[in-house]
Every structure is written in structure tokens, then in C-alpha cells.
Amino acid sequence: MKSRAAILFEPGKRLNVCEVDVADPCAGEVRIEMKAAGICHTDLSVMTGHLKAPIPGILGHEGAGIVVDVGAGVNSVEPGDHVIPLWRLSCGVCEYCSESRPALCPVGTEIRASGRLQDGTSRFSYKGREILHFAGVSAFSNYTVLPEGSVLKIPKDLPFELAALLGCSVITGVGSVINTNNLKPGRTVAVFGVGGVGVNIVQGAVLSGAKRIIAIDRHDVRLEQVREFGATDTINGSREDPVQSIRNLTEGRGVDFAFEAVGLPITIQQAYNSLAKRGTATIVGIPANSATITLTALPFAFEERVLTGSLYGSAVPRNDIPRMIDLYKAGKLELDKLLSRSYPIEQINEAYEAMQAGETLRSVVTF
């Protein structure tokens, strides 16, 4: 089968939209016609070379589409079903899966590292050359093949452009609040970086009953938009010292929870330094492979501060995504306002330029 796809041939270069060949699904696999794919900063980090991934490859890990056909033995979905791809395949039986942390499952880690499916081969090729998968999903291809375990059936009345957002930015952001931290009502929160993931951290804090939510970003447009999602205060980090500003807003105390959704050492340090006693800073953004941080050690002991991480919102996607769909339908979780723009796949590089300029919260490409 032929498919249009955005391929990264070399770090530091633009994506190339090409016609690729997509093989039939093998046993236990599903072929999807992707209808919408999210523009996420993680893919940009691979494009720039800050995050290592197998290339040449088809990026994209946030999407929604329709099942076209299935391999032998597949029984959880069938052709015609609407689905979301899950970018961390899990085995369901290891210690991490058993403890409701499927994102940490070694199976998903292996697929991401190799760029190939479980039999050690790829389903993509371009002019006879093997093209690798990204995160086991490769949503930037009109047609893609995934393991059955990486496919979640969703209601057919949910628009593809909105459904795609649930697969990463929403579950990652909201999940980092309600799963990783179990934030209780009345707490104070700071969110460093309010793009597609950060704005959903704000939504998670609202759902959890936070009394004060401080949003920090370098783009005024985003800071204006995030107030619509529940932020009570905003700080432009390019003009103000975020840590001192947070201390001023909290009468010197600091915040109970700080979330870092950028993936930079400086913002991780700022998040930690903005904490109150017994506060928790959570790294949600994906740092570069070589990134390191330097922190003052004394507050770990004398103030009982905590620094932790959250991958995929520490979620169980098969439970959490349906719950988030219910919250959306009940008017308690905003998806429509998240979607800033929609681009045809041929304009995917322009979509990333707009994201880098701070013009969008979340955009999608369509086929």
C-alpha cells in the first residue's frame, strides 16, 4: 500500500513528505488510516537532534484514525473502528505493568529504541530503503501499522482532530497531576511552559481543585490563552525571574507543586527552586539526551522537597483515556480550545515553525 508520510532523513533537517510503501500487517498487528496527527515538541526534539531516535524514520506519536485491516489473531478491533495509537506498548505482565505503570514497560522501550516492530522489522520502505518507526506509532504517515496492544478503540462521534490530542498532550499533562502527584484541593501550583502539554497540566490542576495556578512561559499569546483554561496568575519568564515572582505571589512561601513541561535544565532548576517546604517538582518535558541539572542539595533534607518525573502522565491509557473522553463530554475537560490550527501534511514544517514561535497550543496535520 502507498502512503504519504513525513520522513526525517537527517537531524537538523526539515521533514520530507514522500510516498512510501506500507506492508500488510503481520499476525497481531493493525493497519490504520491516520486521519489526524498532533504536532508535539517531542518530535521536534528528534528533528533537531536533541533527542535521539532511529532514523531515517517517520515521526509522529499522537494521532487518531480508522482501522483498515488487521493481521491474524487480532480480536480487540476490526476494520472500521475509530482508534487512538498508544505510543508506549506494554506487555501487561511485567513488574511495571502490574503496578499500573505501563509506560515504563521494557517492551515499549525496546520498540522506541530500535525503530522496528516486535519481529525486528519495519513495515515502511522508501524506494526500497527501510524506513523506521517512531515510538511504535509513526503518526505522520497516512497509513501505519502497529501492534494490537498499541491501539485503543474510541467512540465514533469524537472528531479525529480532538481525539488525536488525547493520545499524548492531554493524558500526559492531566495525568502528571492526577496520577503522578495525586494533587489535593487547595494546593498551589506552578507550571513552567504552557504549550500543548503545560496547558493540560493546568487543566489537571483545575480538576484537582488547586486554589492558585501560576503559569510561566516566554510567549505572551500563550499566557493570555492559558487563563481560559484556569490559570490564576501568569509570568513571562523572558522578562521576570520566575522563582522570585512565584515567591512574591505566594508571600515568600513557594508552591506546593511545580511542573516542568519544557525539558530544559534551567526550567527544571527553576521549578525545584520555586517549591515550598515539602513541595514536589515534576519533570514532564523531555530533556535532551545529554542534559544535566545542578541543584542545591540542602533543601532535599531540610525542607523535604521532592524532585520526580512523569512519563505519559503515569497513566494506564486504556483506563484513563476513556475517562478523559467522559470528562470532555461532561464539559469538565476542554479539547476544542486546545486545537489552535489544522494543517495538511504537506505543511507539516510550517506547523512546527508556528509552534516554535508560540503561535499555537496544539495543532494537527491531516491527510
C-alpha positions as CSV (number, residue, x, y, z in Angstrom):
1,M,0.0,0.0,0.0
2,K,1.2,3.5,-0.8
3,S,1.1,6.3,1.8
4,R,2.1,9.9,2.1
5,A,4.4,10.3,5.0
6,A,6.8,12.9,6.6
7,I,10.3,11.4,6.9
8,L,13.2,12.6,8.9
9,F,16.3,11.6,6.9
10,E,18.8,13.6,9.0
11,P,18.8,15.5,12.3
12,G,18.8,19.3,11.8
13,K,16.9,19.0,8.5
14,R,13.3,19.6,7.6
15,L,10.8,16.7,7.3
16,N,10.3,15.4,3.7
17,V,6.8,14.5,2.7
18,C,7.2,11.4,0.4
19,E,5.3,8.5,-0.9
20,V,6.3,5.4,1.0
21,D,5.3,1.7,0.8
22,V,3.4,0.2,3.8
23,A,3.5,-3.5,4.2
24,D,0.5,-5.6,5.3
25,P,0.0,-6.2,9.0
26,C,1.5,-9.4,10.3
27,A,-0.1,-11.6,13.0
28,G,-1.1,-9.5,16.0
29,E,-0.8,-6.2,14.1
30,V,-3.3,-3.5,12.9
31,R,-3.1,-1.2,9.9
32,I,-4.6,2.3,10.5
33,E,-5.6,5.0,8.1
34,M,-4.4,8.0,10.2
35,K,-6.8,11.0,10.0
36,A,-5.1,13.5,12.2
37,A,-1.7,13.6,13.9
38,G,-0.6,16.0,16.6
39,I,2.3,18.5,16.4
40,C,4.3,17.7,19.5
41,H,7.5,19.1,20.9
42,T,9.0,15.6,21.4
43,D,9.1,15.1,17.6
44,L,10.7,18.5,17.2
45,S,13.4,17.4,19.7
46,V,14.2,14.4,17.4
47,M,14.2,16.7,14.4
48,T,16.8,19.0,15.9
49,G,18.9,16.1,17.2
50,H,18.4,17.0,20.9
51,L,16.6,13.6,21.4
52,K,18.0,10.5,19.8
53,A,15.7,8.3,17.8
54,P,16.2,5.8,15.0
55,I,16.4,7.4,11.5
56,P,15.6,7.6,8.7
57,G,12.2,7.4,10.3
58,I,8.6,8.5,10.2
59,L,7.9,10.6,13.3
60,G,4.6,11.4,15.0
61,H,3.2,9.7,18.1
62,E,-0.1,11.5,18.7
63,G,-2.9,10.7,16.4
64,A,-6.3,9.2,15.6
65,G,-7.7,7.2,12.7
66,I,-9.6,4.3,11.3
67,V,-8.7,0.6,11.3
68,V,-8.2,-0.5,7.7
69,D,-7.3,-4.2,8.2
70,V,-5.9,-6.5,10.8
71,G,-3.5,-9.4,11.0
72,A,-4.2,-12.9,12.2
73,G,-5.3,-13.3,15.8
74,V,-6.4,-9.7,16.3
75,N,-9.7,-9.5,18.1
76,S,-9.9,-6.3,20.1
77,V,-10.5,-4.1,17.0
78,E,-11.9,-4.6,13.5
79,P,-11.9,-2.7,10.2
80,G,-14.0,0.5,10.5
81,D,-13.2,1.1,14.2
82,H,-12.0,4.5,15.2
83,V,-8.9,4.3,17.3
84,I,-6.1,6.2,19.0
85,P,-2.5,4.8,18.8
86,L,-0.7,4.4,22.2
87,W,2.9,5.3,21.9
88,R,4.2,3.1,24.7
89,L,3.4,-0.5,24.0
90,S,3.2,-2.6,27.2
91,C,3.2,-6.3,27.9
92,G,0.7,-6.3,30.7
93,V,2.6,-8.8,32.9
94,C,5.9,-7.2,34.0
95,E,6.5,-5.6,37.3
96,Y,5.8,-2.1,35.9
97,C,2.5,-3.1,34.2
98,S,1.5,-5.0,37.3
99,E,2.0,-1.8,39.3
100,S,-0.1,0.3,36.9
101,R,2.9,2.0,35.3
102,P,2.7,0.5,31.7
103,A,4.7,3.4,30.2
104,L,7.8,2.0,32.0
105,C,7.4,-1.4,30.4
106,P,10.6,-2.7,28.7
107,V,8.6,-3.7,25.6
108,G,7.8,-0.1,24.7
109,T,11.3,0.9,25.4
110,E,12.7,-1.7,23.0
111,I,10.4,-0.6,20.2
112,R,11.3,3.0,20.6
113,A,15.0,2.3,20.7
114,S,15.1,0.0,17.6
115,G,12.5,1.7,15.4
116,R,11.2,-1.7,14.4
117,L,8.2,-3.7,15.5
118,Q,8.3,-6.8,17.7
119,D,9.6,-9.2,15.0
120,G,12.6,-6.9,14.4
121,T,11.4,-5.5,11.1
122,S,9.8,-2.3,9.8
123,R,6.6,-2.0,7.8
124,F,7.8,1.1,5.9
125,S,10.1,1.5,2.9
126,Y,11.0,4.3,0.5
127,K,12.5,3.4,-2.9
128,G,13.5,0.1,-1.5
129,R,15.1,1.6,1.6
130,E,14.0,0.6,5.1
131,I,12.3,3.5,6.9
132,L,11.9,3.1,10.7
133,H,9.0,3.6,13.1
134,F,8.9,6.2,15.8
135,A,7.6,5.2,19.2
136,G,6.0,2.3,17.5
137,V,3.4,4.7,16.0
138,S,4.7,6.9,13.1
139,A,1.5,9.0,13.1
140,F,3.0,11.3,10.3
141,S,2.0,8.6,7.7
142,N,-1.4,8.4,6.2
143,Y,-1.2,4.6,6.8
144,T,0.7,3.0,9.5
145,V,1.0,-0.4,11.2
146,L,1.0,-1.0,14.9
147,P,0.9,-3.9,17.3
148,E,-2.7,-4.7,18.5
149,G,-1.6,-3.7,22.0
150,S,-0.9,-0.1,20.8
151,V,-4.4,0.5,19.5
152,L,-7.3,1.8,21.6
153,K,-10.8,1.9,20.3
154,I,-12.7,5.2,20.8
155,P,-16.3,6.4,20.2
156,K,-17.1,7.3,16.5
157,D,-18.7,10.6,17.5
158,L,-15.4,12.0,18.7
159,P,-13.8,14.2,16.0
160,F,-10.4,12.9,14.9
161,E,-8.6,16.2,15.4
162,L,-9.7,16.3,19.1
163,A,-9.2,12.5,19.6
164,A,-5.6,12.9,18.5
165,L,-4.8,15.3,21.3
166,L,-5.9,12.7,23.9
167,G,-3.1,10.3,22.8
168,C,-0.2,12.5,24.3
169,S,-0.7,16.1,25.3
170,V,-3.9,15.6,27.3
171,I,-3.1,12.3,29.0
172,T,0.5,13.4,29.7
173,G,-0.5,16.8,31.2
174,V,-3.6,15.9,33.1
175,G,-2.1,12.6,34.2
176,S,1.0,14.2,35.6
177,V,-1.2,15.9,38.1
178,I,-3.8,13.3,39.0
179,N,-1.7,10.2,38.7
180,T,1.9,11.1,39.4
181,N,1.1,13.5,42.3
182,N,-2.5,12.9,43.4
183,L,-2.8,16.7,44.0
184,K,-5.4,17.5,46.6
185,P,-7.8,20.5,46.7
186,G,-6.5,23.8,48.0
187,R,-2.9,23.4,46.8
188,T,-0.8,26.0,44.9
189,V,0.7,25.0,41.6
190,A,3.3,26.5,39.1
191,V,3.5,25.3,35.5
192,F,6.7,26.0,33.6
193,G,5.9,26.0,29.9
194,V,2.2,26.2,28.9
195,G,2.3,24.8,25.4
196,G,0.3,21.7,24.4
197,V,1.3,19.7,27.5
198,G,1.6,22.5,30.0
199,V,-1.9,23.8,29.4
200,N,-3.2,20.3,30.2
201,I,-1.3,20.3,33.4
202,V,-3.3,23.5,34.2
203,Q,-6.5,21.6,33.3
204,G,-5.4,18.8,35.6
205,A,-4.8,21.2,38.4
206,V,-8.2,22.7,37.9
207,L,-9.8,19.3,38.0
208,S,-7.9,18.6,41.3
209,G,-9.2,21.7,43.0
210,A,-5.9,23.8,43.1
211,K,-6.6,27.2,44.6
212,R,-3.8,29.0,42.7
213,I,-2.3,28.1,39.4
214,I,0.7,30.1,38.2
215,A,1.6,29.7,34.5
216,I,5.1,30.6,33.3
217,D,6.1,30.9,29.6
218,R,8.1,33.2,27.3
219,H,5.2,33.9,24.9
220,D,2.5,36.4,25.8
221,V,0.0,34.8,23.5
222,R,0.2,31.5,25.4
223,L,0.0,33.3,28.7
224,E,-3.2,35.0,27.6
225,Q,-4.7,31.8,26.3
226,V,-3.9,29.7,29.4
227,R,-6.1,31.9,31.6
228,E,-9.0,30.5,29.7
229,F,-8.0,27.1,31.0
230,G,-7.9,28.1,34.6
231,A,-4.5,29.7,35.3
232,T,-4.9,32.4,38.0
233,D,-1.6,34.1,37.5
234,T,0.9,34.4,34.7
235,I,4.6,35.2,34.5
236,N,6.6,35.9,31.3
237,G,9.9,34.2,32.0
238,S,11.8,36.3,29.4
239,R,11.0,39.5,31.4
240,E,10.8,38.3,35.0
241,D,12.7,36.0,37.3
242,P,10.1,33.2,37.6
243,V,11.3,32.0,41.0
244,Q,11.3,35.4,42.6
245,S,7.9,36.2,41.0
246,I,6.4,33.0,42.4
247,R,7.8,33.8,45.9
248,N,6.2,37.3,45.6
249,L,2.9,35.8,44.6
250,T,2.9,33.3,47.5
251,E,4.2,35.7,50.2
252,G,7.6,34.1,50.1
253,R,6.3,30.5,50.7
254,G,6.6,29.0,47.3
255,V,4.3,26.5,45.7
256,D,3.2,23.0,46.7
257,F,3.7,21.6,43.3
258,A,5.8,22.7,40.3
259,F,5.5,21.1,36.9
260,E,8.2,21.5,34.2
261,A,6.9,21.0,30.7
262,V,9.8,22.4,28.7
263,G,12.6,19.9,29.1
264,L,15.4,22.4,29.8
265,P,17.8,22.3,32.7
266,I,17.2,25.9,33.6
267,T,13.4,25.5,33.9
268,I,13.8,22.2,35.8
269,Q,16.0,24.1,38.3
270,Q,13.6,27.0,38.5
271,A,10.7,24.6,39.2
272,Y,12.6,23.0,42.0
273,N,13.7,26.4,43.4
274,S,10.1,27.6,43.4
275,L,8.9,25.0,45.9
276,A,7.6,25.5,49.4
277,K,8.7,23.1,52.2
278,R,7.6,19.6,51.4
279,G,6.9,20.7,47.8
280,T,7.2,18.4,44.8
281,A,8.7,19.3,41.4
282,T,7.7,17.0,38.5
283,I,9.7,16.9,35.2
284,V,7.2,16.3,32.4
285,G,9.1,17.9,29.5
286,I,11.6,15.6,27.7
287,P,15.2,16.8,28.1
288,A,18.0,16.3,25.6
289,N,19.9,13.0,26.0
290,S,22.9,14.9,27.2
291,A,21.1,17.3,29.6
292,T,22.2,17.6,33.2
293,I,21.0,19.7,36.1
294,T,22.6,21.2,39.2
295,L,20.6,21.6,42.4
296,T,21.3,22.8,45.9
297,A,21.2,19.6,47.9
298,L,20.3,21.0,51.4
299,P,16.6,21.6,50.7
300,F,16.1,17.9,50.0
301,A,16.8,17.2,53.6
302,F,16.0,20.4,55.5
303,E,12.8,21.2,53.6
304,E,11.8,17.7,52.4
305,R,11.5,18.8,48.8
306,V,10.9,16.1,46.2
307,L,12.0,16.0,42.5
308,T,10.4,13.4,40.4
309,G,9.4,12.6,36.8
310,S,6.2,11.7,34.9
311,L,6.2,9.7,31.7
312,Y,2.9,9.5,29.7
313,G,1.2,11.0,32.7
314,S,2.0,7.9,34.8
315,A,-1.3,6.7,33.2
316,V,-3.0,3.5,32.3
317,P,-4.2,4.7,28.9
318,R,-6.9,2.0,28.5
319,N,-8.5,3.3,31.7
320,D,-7.5,7.0,31.6
321,I,-8.3,7.9,28.0
322,P,-12.0,6.7,28.2
323,R,-12.3,8.6,31.5
324,M,-11.0,11.8,29.8
325,I,-13.4,11.4,27.0
326,D,-16.2,11.2,29.5
327,L,-14.8,14.4,31.2
328,Y,-14.8,16.1,27.8
329,K,-18.4,15.1,27.1
330,A,-19.4,16.3,30.5
331,G,-17.8,19.8,29.8
332,K,-15.1,19.3,32.5
333,L,-12.2,18.9,30.2
334,E,-11.5,21.3,27.3
335,L,-10.4,19.9,24.0
336,D,-11.9,22.3,21.4
337,K,-9.9,25.3,22.7
338,L,-6.7,23.3,22.7
339,L,-6.8,22.8,18.9
340,S,-5.3,26.0,17.5
341,R,-4.8,25.1,13.8
342,S,-5.1,22.3,11.4
343,Y,-2.6,21.8,8.5
344,P,-2.4,19.5,5.5
345,I,0.5,17.0,5.9
346,E,2.4,18.9,3.1
347,Q,2.6,21.9,5.5
348,I,4.0,20.0,8.5
349,N,7.2,22.0,8.7
350,E,5.2,25.3,8.8
351,A,3.2,23.7,11.6
352,Y,6.4,23.2,13.6
353,E,7.5,26.8,12.8
354,A,4.3,28.1,14.3
355,M,4.7,26.0,17.4
356,Q,8.2,27.2,18.0
357,A,7.0,30.8,17.6
358,G,4.5,30.3,20.3
359,E,1.6,30.9,18.0
360,T,-0.2,27.6,18.8
361,L,-1.1,25.5,21.8
362,R,-1.7,22.3,19.8
363,S,-2.0,21.8,16.1
364,V,-2.7,18.8,14.0
365,V,-1.8,17.7,10.5
366,T,-4.5,15.9,8.4
367,F,-4.3,13.7,5.4
